[in-house]
Amino acid sequence: MAKVYSYIRFSTPEQAKGDSYRRQVERIKKYCRENNHIFDNHLTIADLGKSGYSKANLESGRLGLFLDAVADGHVEPGSILFVESFDRISRADLFTAMGVLGKLLEAGITVVAGDREYTHAIFRASGLSLLGVSNSHVETDRRKIVRGEQQSPILLVRDKARGRVIIADGYHRLCAVYTFDEDALIPCRIV
């Protein structure tokens, strides 16, 4: 079973008086319940009163320490980092946010942000093979990508009994994206 780390952040001390902390903890507990993981509050990383916009959570916060632990190999590949929404990780510029996500994915850490999951291992987790451009559906999706059309997220279903992921919708889109960049970040929805 994968270790699930949770990251909780809000920007100002005043927000501690509100509902932000409780709400974020409840979301991680719900995720663990629904996905058959054990919630361990010792694996919660909290930057309370640390700005994601100014990068304080990365430069002097616990998220920065977590990233160091990932880089040093102290966080096992296959672990999961859960955040209520991606902006908990960063509200800074796009390159900063994508850099953080890229470092986590390259280390084999899956990031779950609300109902979206980011991972390098969709094909491996699904047990499916990559279809080539000779497949008409893949080629149709490739043309849409070339035209710059927005692609809908890949729909994933956890098959808990077999310990794998089922690609319920978007298999051809996934194959099309991989023909351009197998390291591309692909938004997914998990049900």
HELIX and SHEET records of a PDB file:
HELIX    1   1 PRO A   13  LYS A   17  5                                   5    
HELIX    2   2 SER A   20  GLU A   34  1                                  15    
HELIX    3   3 ASN A   41  LEU A   43  5                                   3    
HELIX    4   4 ALA A   56  GLU A   59  1                                   4    
HELIX    5   5 ARG A   62  ALA A   71  1                                  10    
HELIX    6   6 PHE A   86  ARG A   88  5                                   3    
HELIX    7   7 LEU A   94  GLU A  106  1                                  13    
HELIX    8   8 ILE A  122  SER A  126  1                                   5    
HELIX    9   9 SER A  136  VAL A  146  1                                  11    
HELIX   10  10 TYR A  171  PHE A  180  1                                  10    
SHEET    1   A 5 THR A  44  LEU A  48  0                                        
SHEET    2   A 5 VAL A   4  PHE A  10  1                                        
SHEET    3   A 5 ILE A  80  VAL A  83  1                                        
SHEET    4   A 5 THR A 110  ALA A 113  1                                        
SHEET    5   A 5 ARG A 116  TYR A 118 -1                                        
SHEET    1   B 3 ARG A 164  ASP A 169  0                                        
SHEET    2   B 3 ILE A 154  ASP A 159 -1                                        
SHEET    3   B 3 CYS A 188  ILE A 190  1                                        
END                                                                             
